[in-house]
Amino acid sequence: MGAIGAGLAVLGAGLGIGLIGKGATESIARQPEAAGKVQTAMIIAAALIEGAALFGVVVGLLASTGS
């Protein structure tokens, strides 16, 4: 059961990072001069999502080995 939770955490992270990339690409296409700021914000947001996903994977795997 914990492996399902870990998989869902990774799936959610993948979707979230994909949406961030989509939004950043659209923003840069509209305002190319803001590309540096958009990329910086995108990388920070993606890192936060990855951290949350890693936490979800660890909790899911610990839950599956604990019972």
N, C-alpha and C positions, 0 to 999 in steps of 0.2 A: 504494500500500500504506500509506503514511503517513496518507492521509486516512481510511482505515478505522480506524487506531489512534486518530486524533483523534476520530472519531465514537464509538468505544467509550469513550473517556475522558469525553466529554460525556454519553453514556448512563449510565455508572456514576455520574457526579456527580448526574444527575437522579434516579436511583433512590435514592441515598444521602440527598439532601436531602428527598426525599419521605418516606423512612422516619423521618428526624429530625422532620419536621413531624407525622407520624402519632403518634410517641411523645410529642412535646411536647403535642399536643392531648389525648391520653389522660391524660397526667400532670396537666394543668391541670384536666381534667374531674374527676379524682379528688380533687385538692387545690387548689382555687382560690386559697387564700392563698399558695401557692408560685409563682404565675404569673410574677412578676417574675424570680425566679431561673431558672425553667425557660426563659423567653424569652431571657434573657441567654446561658445555656448553649447554647440552640438556635442563636442567631445566631453565636456563636463557632464552633461545630462546622460550621455551614453555610459559614462563611467559609473554614475550613480545607479543606473538601472542594472548594470553588470554586478555591482556590489550587492544590491538587493536580490538578484537572481542567485548569486553565489550563496548568500545566506539561506535562501529557500532550498537550494540543493543540499546544503549541509544539514539543515534541519530535517529535510525529507529522508536523507540517507541515515541520519542518526535515529530517526523514528522507526525506520525499517529494521535496523539492527538491534534496537532496544527491546523489541517485544518478541 
